[in-house]
Amino acid sequence: MDPFERAAERERVDYQKLGFRVHLGVYLSVNALLFATWALTSGWSDGFSFPWFLFPLLGWGIGLVAHFAVYSVVSRDFRDRQLRRREAEAEEQRRDIS
């Protein structure tokens, strides 16, 4: 495998990892603010009110899980392709030696 191709693949996977981490950070921050808004305005002040913040939490959580699944499959696919290429190169070297 060409070193430039390897670097490009590694950069693509690193970029996807960063994208997932940013998505997770925004998800946690926004949902913490939604929870705080619920808690301060109606959550615990007059007894217990309906926890409306769960709707965006669950809906966005589905998207976050899908993002993680795509990221992990892409990363695994990259590692599998690298392993197959290394095995093919090793086999080719063995044939050249014989």
Contacts in CASP RR format, 6 or more apart in sequence:
PFRMAT RR
TARGET T0000
AUTHOR 0000-0000-0000
METHOD contacts of the structure
MODEL  1
MDPFERAAERERVDYQKLGFRVHLGVYLSVNALLFATWALTSGWSDGFSF
PWFLFPLLGWGIGLVAHFAVYSVVSRDFRDRQLRRREAEAEEQRRDIS
1 82 0 8 1.000
1 85 0 8 1.000
1 89 0 8 1.000
6 82 0 8 1.000
9 78 0 8 1.000
9 81 0 8 1.000
9 82 0 8 1.000
12 78 0 8 1.000
13 74 0 8 1.000
13 75 0 8 1.000
13 78 0 8 1.000
16 71 0 8 1.000
16 74 0 8 1.000
16 75 0 8 1.000
17 71 0 8 1.000
17 75 0 8 1.000
19 71 0 8 1.000
20 67 0 8 1.000
20 68 0 8 1.000
20 71 0 8 1.000
23 64 0 8 1.000
23 67 0 8 1.000
24 64 0 8 1.000
27 60 0 8 1.000
27 61 0 8 1.000
27 64 0 8 1.000
30 56 0 8 1.000
30 60 0 8 1.000
31 53 0 8 1.000
31 56 0 8 1.000
31 57 0 8 1.000
31 60 0 8 1.000
34 53 0 8 1.000
34 56 0 8 1.000
34 57 0 8 1.000
35 53 0 8 1.000
35 57 0 8 1.000
37 53 0 8 1.000
38 49 0 8 1.000
38 51 0 8 1.000
38 52 0 8 1.000
38 53 0 8 1.000
42 49 0 8 1.000
43 49 0 8 1.000
43 51 0 8 1.000
END
